[in-house]
Amino acid sequence: MPKMTFVERDGTRRDVDAPVGLSVLEIAHKHDIDLEGACEGSLACATCHVVVDPEWAAKLSAPTDDEEDMLDLAFGLEKTSRLGCQIVMTDALDGLTVGLPKAG
Ligand code: FES
């Protein structure tokens, strides 16, 4: 099974199992990572904001306009910010690393 790494706000790295087909948000919840996801993946909030490790950012499919619009509302936006509910795990993403945003 692929794995992914969450970097928590204090810099702690958490390596977790990342089943193919689950979103980063679902994976976070499975492992008690503090990522909110208030709208449960329906692109109506920005509380599932994660900052993708720059090495991985280019490997993800590009965000949709709806995701971009929602990201504009996120706090602590960075160049590689994405919505965790829109990143779906695949075998190719084994090792994916995302950080929780410092603010918000
Ligand atoms: S959980 Fe609301 S946009 Fe991702």
Backbone and ligand atoms as CSV (ligand in chain L), in Angstrom:
chain,resi,resn,atom,element,x,y,z
A,1,MET,N,N,0.853,-1.199,0.000
A,1,MET,CA,C,0.000,0.000,0.000
A,1,MET,C,C,0.892,1.254,0.000
A,2,PRO,N,N,0.501,2.263,-0.800
A,2,PRO,CA,C,1.304,3.496,-0.772
A,2,PRO,C,C,1.294,4.136,0.612
A,3,LYS,N,N,2.270,4.972,0.820
A,3,LYS,CA,C,2.329,5.740,2.071
A,3,LYS,C,C,2.385,7.205,1.714
A,4,MET,N,N,2.023,8.029,2.668
A,4,MET,CA,C,2.253,9.454,2.479
A,4,MET,C,C,2.681,10.061,3.801
A,5,THR,N,N,3.190,11.260,3.736
A,5,THR,CA,C,3.704,11.924,4.931
A,5,THR,C,C,2.991,13.256,5.135
A,6,PHE,N,N,2.508,13.444,6.343
A,6,PHE,CA,C,1.975,14.753,6.727
A,6,PHE,C,C,3.014,15.440,7.609
A,7,VAL,N,N,3.278,16.703,7.326
A,7,VAL,CA,C,4.154,17.479,8.208
A,7,VAL,C,C,3.240,18.381,9.031
A,8,GLU,N,N,3.204,18.123,10.330
A,8,GLU,CA,C,2.281,18.864,11.187
A,8,GLU,C,C,2.807,20.275,11.438
A,9,ARG,N,N,1.960,21.113,12.051
A,9,ARG,CA,C,2.309,22.526,12.205
A,9,ARG,C,C,3.586,22.726,13.015
A,10,ASP,N,N,3.888,21.801,13.905
A,10,ASP,CA,C,5.124,21.943,14.702
A,10,ASP,C,C,6.310,21.262,14.021
A,11,GLY,N,N,6.124,20.806,12.788
A,11,GLY,CA,C,7.241,20.210,12.050
A,11,GLY,C,C,7.336,18.694,12.202
A,12,THR,N,N,6.490,18.101,13.045
A,12,THR,CA,C,6.505,16.643,13.204
A,12,THR,C,C,6.081,15.976,11.900
A,13,ARG,N,N,6.847,14.973,11.476
A,13,ARG,CA,C,6.477,14.240,10.260
A,13,ARG,C,C,5.724,12.977,10.646
A,14,ARG,N,N,4.603,12.747,9.994
A,14,ARG,CA,C,3.819,11.533,10.269
A,14,ARG,C,C,3.705,10.727,8.982
A,15,ASP,N,N,4.335,9.569,8.956
A,15,ASP,CA,C,4.220,8.675,7.801
A,15,ASP,C,C,3.023,7.764,8.026
A,16,VAL,N,N,2.117,7.739,7.077
A,16,VAL,CA,C,0.894,6.949,7.272
A,16,VAL,C,C,0.578,6.134,6.022
A,17,ASP,N,N,-0.182,5.059,6.209
A,17,ASP,CA,C,-0.669,4.283,5.074
A,17,ASP,C,C,-1.675,5.133,4.302
A,18,ALA,N,N,-1.603,5.070,2.973
A,18,ALA,CA,C,-2.454,5.914,2.145
A,18,ALA,C,C,-3.143,5.060,1.084
A,19,PRO,N,N,-4.289,4.475,1.416
A,19,PRO,CA,C,-4.969,3.585,0.469
A,19,PRO,C,C,-5.323,4.299,-0.839
A,20,VAL,N,N,-5.060,3.628,-1.957
A,20,VAL,CA,C,-5.392,4.163,-3.277
A,20,VAL,C,C,-6.891,4.459,-3.336
A,21,GLY,N,N,-7.232,5.616,-3.876
A,21,GLY,CA,C,-8.640,5.968,-4.037
A,21,GLY,C,C,-9.179,6.848,-2.929
A,22,LEU,N,N,-8.444,6.945,-1.817
A,22,LEU,CA,C,-8.888,7.861,-0.762
A,22,LEU,C,C,-8.259,9.232,-1.000
A,23,SER,N,N,-8.954,10.275,-0.587
A,23,SER,CA,C,-8.384,11.615,-0.727
A,23,SER,C,C,-7.435,11.870,0.439
A,24,VAL,N,N,-6.592,12.863,0.250
A,24,VAL,CA,C,-5.668,13.238,1.329
A,24,VAL,C,C,-6.458,13.611,2.588
A,25,LEU,N,N,-7.614,14.229,2.388
A,25,LEU,CA,C,-8.446,14.574,3.541
A,25,LEU,C,C,-8.918,13.313,4.280
A,26,GLU,N,N,-9.384,12.332,3.513
A,26,GLU,CA,C,-9.851,11.084,4.147
A,26,GLU,C,C,-8.699,10.365,4.852
A,27,ILE,N,N,-7.537,10.408,4.237
A,27,ILE,CA,C,-6.374,9.756,4.843
A,27,ILE,C,C,-6.012,10.470,6.150
A,28,ALA,N,N,-6.070,11.801,6.130
A,28,ALA,CA,C,-5.767,12.565,7.348
A,28,ALA,C,C,-6.720,12.164,8.471
A,29,HIS,N,N,-8.003,12.077,8.145
A,29,HIS,CA,C,-8.992,11.748,9.182
A,29,HIS,C,C,-8.773,10.349,9.742
A,30,LYS,N,N,-8.432,9.422,8.859
A,30,LYS,CA,C,-8.177,8.053,9.286
A,30,LYS,C,C,-7.061,7.975,10.329
A,31,HIS,N,N,-6.147,8.918,10.259
A,31,HIS,CA,C,-4.961,8.864,11.118
A,31,HIS,C,C,-4.940,9.994,12.152
A,32,ASP,N,N,-6.110,10.594,12.397
A,32,ASP,CA,C,-6.186,11.663,13.393
A,32,ASP,C,C,-5.227,12.814,13.147
A,33,ILE,N,N,-5.040,13.156,11.877
A,33,ILE,CA,C,-4.253,14.347,11.551
A,33,ILE,C,C,-5.218,15.528,11.605
A,34,ASP,N,N,-4.735,16.645,12.107
A,34,ASP,CA,C,-5.605,17.780,12.375
A,34,ASP,C,C,-5.883,18.603,11.106
A,35,LEU,N,N,-6.694,18.032,10.228
A,35,LEU,CA,C,-7.085,18.717,8.997
A,35,LEU,C,C,-8.608,18.702,9.018
A,36,GLU,N,N,-9.233,19.878,8.926
A,36,GLU,CA,C,-10.651,19.924,9.243
A,36,GLU,C,C,-11.549,19.325,8.151
A,37,GLY,N,N,-11.603,19.965,7.000
A,37,GLY,CA,C,-12.456,19.435,5.937
A,37,GLY,C,C,-13.927,19.593,6.252
A,38,ALA,N,N,-14.331,20.829,6.543
A,38,ALA,CA,C,-15.684,21.085,7.038
A,38,ALA,C,C,-16.777,20.655,6.065
A,39,CYS,N,N,-16.522,20.746,4.754
A,39,CYS,CA,C,-17.596,20.418,3.809
A,39,CYS,C,C,-17.482,18.978,3.308
A,40,GLU,N,N,-16.568,18.224,3.887
A,40,GLU,CA,C,-16.381,16.811,3.548
A,40,GLU,C,C,-16.155,16.578,2.066
A,41,GLY,N,N,-15.392,17.460,1.468
A,41,GLY,CA,C,-14.940,17.200,0.108
A,41,GLY,C,C,-15.838,17.718,-0.981
A,42,SER,N,N,-16.789,18.598,-0.659
A,42,SER,CA,C,-17.658,19.070,-1.733
A,42,SER,C,C,-17.253,20.448,-2.251
A,43,LEU,N,N,-16.005,20.824,-2.068
A,43,LEU,CA,C,-15.463,22.073,-2.601
A,43,LEU,C,C,-16.262,23.289,-2.148
A,44,ALA,N,N,-16.642,23.292,-0.897
A,44,ALA,CA,C,-17.412,24.418,-0.388
A,44,ALA,C,C,-16.764,25.040,0.844
A,45,CYS,N,N,-15.525,24.708,1.101
A,45,CYS,CA,C,-14.813,25.339,2.214
A,45,CYS,C,C,-13.351,25.341,1.800
A,46,ALA,N,N,-12.490,25.821,2.663
A,46,ALA,CA,C,-11.067,25.703,2.322
A,46,ALA,C,C,-10.318,25.152,3.523
A,47,THR,N,N,-11.043,24.472,4.379
A,47,THR,CA,C,-10.429,24.020,5.632
A,47,THR,C,C,-9.635,22.724,5.461
A,48,CYS,N,N,-9.609,22.199,4.263
A,48,CYS,CA,C,-8.790,21.011,4.010
A,48,CYS,C,C,-7.493,21.407,3.302
A,49,HIS,N,N,-7.162,22.706,3.366
A,49,HIS,CA,C,-5.960,23.255,2.727
A,49,HIS,C,C,-4.690,22.561,3.224
A,50,VAL,N,N,-3.891,22.099,2.268
A,50,VAL,CA,C,-2.567,21.560,2.606
A,50,VAL,C,C,-1.550,22.217,1.669
A,51,VAL,N,N,-0.301,22.262,2.124
A,51,VAL,CA,C,0.769,22.794,1.285
A,51,VAL,C,C,1.594,21.607,0.813
A,52,VAL,N,N,1.536,21.361,-0.495
A,52,VAL,CA,C,2.192,20.182,-1.057
A,52,VAL,C,C,3.697,20.437,-1.138
A,53,ASP,N,N,4.486,19.429,-0.771
A,53,ASP,CA,C,5.934,19.520,-0.920
A,53,ASP,C,C,6.243,19.866,-2.381
A,54,PRO,N,N,7.098,20.872,-2.622
A,54,PRO,CA,C,7.345,21.314,-4.005
A,54,PRO,C,C,7.746,20.177,-4.943
A,55,GLU,N,N,8.459,19.181,-4.435
A,55,GLU,CA,C,8.850,18.065,-5.291
A,55,GLU,C,C,7.650,17.284,-5.805
A,56,TRP,N,N,6.574,17.332,-5.065
A,56,TRP,CA,C,5.388,16.560,-5.429
A,56,TRP,C,C,4.354,17.380,-6.178
A,57,ALA,N,N,4.426,18.685,-6.013
A,57,ALA,CA,C,3.364,19.532,-6.554
A,57,ALA,C,C,3.138,19.290,-8.041
A,58,ALA,N,N,4.241,19.145,-8.789
A,58,ALA,CA,C,4.116,18.992,-10.242
A,58,ALA,C,C,3.550,17.635,-10.627
A,59,LYS,N,N,3.573,16.689,-9.728
A,59,LYS,CA,C,3.091,15.340,-10.057
A,59,LYS,C,C,1.579,15.210,-9.876
A,60,LEU,N,N,0.975,16.205,-9.283
A,60,LEU,CA,C,-0.478,16.144,-9.074
A,60,LEU,C,C,-1.183,16.708,-10.298
A,61,SER,N,N,-2.395,16.234,-10.552
A,61,SER,CA,C,-3.125,16.844,-11.659
A,61,SER,C,C,-3.491,18.274,-11.266
A,62,ALA,N,N,-3.558,19.128,-12.269
A,62,ALA,CA,C,-3.768,20.548,-12.011
A,62,ALA,C,C,-5.109,20.780,-11.318
A,63,PRO,N,N,-5.164,21.787,-10.447
A,63,PRO,CA,C,-6.439,22.072,-9.772
A,63,PRO,C,C,-7.488,22.583,-10.754
A,64,THR,N,N,-8.734,22.277,-10.495
A,64,THR,CA,C,-9.820,22.817,-11.310
A,64,THR,C,C,-10.042,24.284,-10.929
A,65,ASP,N,N,-10.788,24.992,-11.757
A,65,ASP,CA,C,-11.085,26.388,-11.439
A,65,ASP,C,C,-11.807,26.486,-10.107
A,66,ASP,N,N,-12.711,25.542,-9.845
A,66,ASP,CA,C,-13.451,25.580,-8.581
A,66,ASP,C,C,-12.496,25.441,-7.399
A,67,GLU,N,N,-11.506,24.563,-7.563
A,67,GLU,CA,C,-10.549,24.404,-6.462
A,67,GLU,C,C,-9.741,25.692,-6.286
A,68,GLU,N,N,-9.302,26.273,-7.399
A,68,GLU,CA,C,-8.540,27.536,-7.329
A,68,GLU,C,C,-9.349,28.614,-6.614
A,69,ASP,N,N,-10.629,28.722,-6.977
A,69,ASP,CA,C,-11.469,29.761,-6.374
A,69,ASP,C,C,-11.554,29.568,-4.871
A,70,MET,N,N,-11.720,28.321,-4.464
A,70,MET,CA,C,-11.863,28.039,-3.037
A,70,MET,C,C,-10.535,28.278,-2.310
A,71,LEU,N,N,-9.441,27.929,-2.973
A,71,LEU,CA,C,-8.119,28.123,-2.357
A,71,LEU,C,C,-7.846,29.594,-2.079
A,72,ASP,N,N,-8.402,30.463,-2.937
A,72,ASP,CA,C,-8.190,31.894,-2.720
A,72,ASP,C,C,-8.690,32.331,-1.351
A,73,LEU,N,N,-9.588,31.552,-0.778
A,73,LEU,CA,C,-10.147,31.911,0.534
A,73,LEU,C,C,-9.341,31.322,1.685
A,74,ALA,N,N,-8.355,30.493,1.367
A,74,ALA,CA,C,-7.619,29.802,2.435
A,74,ALA,C,C,-6.619,30.740,3.092
A,75,PHE,N,N,-6.382,30.534,4.372
A,75,PHE,CA,C,-5.358,31.288,5.084
A,75,PHE,C,C,-3.997,30.659,4.819
A,76,GLY,N,N,-2.969,31.479,4.817
A,76,GLY,CA,C,-1.607,30.960,4.712
A,76,GLY,C,C,-1.342,30.309,3.373
A,77,LEU,N,N,-1.938,30.876,2.323
A,77,LEU,CA,C,-1.807,30.296,0.990
A,77,LEU,C,C,-0.349,30.327,0.517
A,78,GLU,N,N,0.102,29.234,-0.063
A,78,GLU,CA,C,1.450,29.189,-0.632
A,78,GLU,C,C,1.359,28.701,-2.073
A,79,LYS,N,N,2.487,28.797,-2.781
A,79,LYS,CA,C,2.485,28.465,-4.219
A,79,LYS,C,C,1.978,27.052,-4.485
A,80,THR,N,N,2.285,26.127,-3.585
A,80,THR,CA,C,1.899,24.740,-3.829
A,80,THR,C,C,0.687,24.334,-2.989
A,81,SER,N,N,-0.086,25.315,-2.558
A,81,SER,CA,C,-1.285,24.992,-1.776
A,81,SER,C,C,-2.292,24.226,-2.621
A,82,ARG,N,N,-2.934,23.261,-2.022
A,82,ARG,CA,C,-4.024,22.514,-2.673
A,82,ARG,C,C,-5.083,22.209,-1.623
A,83,LEU,N,N,-6.237,21.755,-2.112
A,83,LEU,CA,C,-7.263,21.298,-1.186
A,83,LEU,C,C,-7.104,19.791,-1.006
A,84,GLY,N,N,-6.983,19.382,0.239
A,84,GLY,CA,C,-6.703,17.976,0.522
A,84,GLY,C,C,-7.781,17.040,0.014
A,85,CYS,N,N,-9.013,17.535,-0.057
A,85,CYS,CA,C,-10.098,16.643,-0.491
A,85,CYS,C,C,-10.056,16.404,-1.991
A,86,GLN,N,N,-9.242,17.193,-2.712
A,86,GLN,CA,C,-9.200,17.059,-4.174
A,86,GLN,C,C,-7.985,16.268,-4.644
A,87,ILE,N,N,-7.142,15.858,-3.720
A,87,ILE,CA,C,-5.982,15.038,-4.097
A,87,ILE,C,C,-6.342,13.595,-3.772
A,88,VAL,N,N,-6.436,12.776,-4.802
A,88,VAL,CA,C,-6.820,11.380,-4.588
A,88,VAL,C,C,-5.583,10.502,-4.751
A,89,MET,N,N,-5.408,9.637,-3.782
A,89,MET,CA,C,-4.203,8.811,-3.737
A,89,MET,C,C,-4.162,7.805,-4.892
A,90,THR,N,N,-2.993,7.679,-5.507
A,90,THR,CA,C,-2.745,6.644,-6.510
A,90,THR,C,C,-1.404,5.999,-6.167
A,91,ASP,N,N,-1.101,4.881,-6.825
A,91,ASP,CA,C,0.203,4.242,-6.594
A,91,ASP,C,C,1.341,5.199,-6.943
A,92,ALA,N,N,1.123,6.021,-7.979
A,92,ALA,CA,C,2.180,6.933,-8.421
A,92,ALA,C,C,2.496,7.988,-7.363
A,93,LEU,N,N,1.578,8.176,-6.440
A,93,LEU,CA,C,1.801,9.205,-5.411
A,93,LEU,C,C,2.399,8.617,-4.130
A,94,ASP,N,N,2.872,7.388,-4.210
A,94,ASP,CA,C,3.503,6.769,-3.041
A,94,ASP,C,C,4.644,7.661,-2.562
A,95,GLY,N,N,4.584,8.096,-1.315
A,95,GLY,CA,C,5.626,8.969,-0.770
A,95,GLY,C,C,5.235,10.432,-0.733
A,96,LEU,N,N,4.039,10.731,-1.259
A,96,LEU,CA,C,3.547,12.116,-1.277
A,96,LEU,C,C,3.726,12.771,0.101
A,97,THR,N,N,4.207,13.999,0.086
A,97,THR,CA,C,4.411,14.729,1.334
A,97,THR,C,C,3.650,16.056,1.283
A,98,VAL,N,N,2.820,16.288,2.266
A,98,VAL,CA,C,2.093,17.561,2.340
A,98,VAL,C,C,2.214,18.114,3.761
A,99,GLY,N,N,2.243,19.448,3.838
A,99,GLY,CA,C,2.303,20.092,5.145
A,99,GLY,C,C,0.963,20.711,5.496
A,100,LEU,N,N,0.699,20.808,6.796
A,100,LEU,CA,C,-0.479,21.556,7.226
A,100,LEU,C,C,-0.079,23.025,7.228
A,101,PRO,N,N,-0.970,23.903,6.741
A,101,PRO,CA,C,-0.594,25.313,6.661
A,101,PRO,C,C,-0.328,25.880,8.047
A,102,LYS,N,N,0.624,26.805,8.125
A,102,LYS,CA,C,1.008,27.378,9.426
A,102,LYS,C,C,-0.120,28.195,10.028
A,103,ALA,N,N,-0.815,28.954,9.162
A,103,ALA,CA,C,-1.897,29.791,9.669
A,103,ALA,C,C,-3.219,29.214,9.220
A,104,GLY,N,N,-4.228,29.277,10.058
A,104,GLY,CA,C,-5.576,28.883,9.652
A,104,GLY,C,C,-5.809,27.412,9.725
L,1,FES,S1,S,-13.278,19.642,2.590
L,1,FES,FE1,FE,-14.207,21.474,1.955
L,1,FES,S2,S,-13.150,21.982,0.158
L,1,FES,FE2,FE,-12.130,20.217,0.856
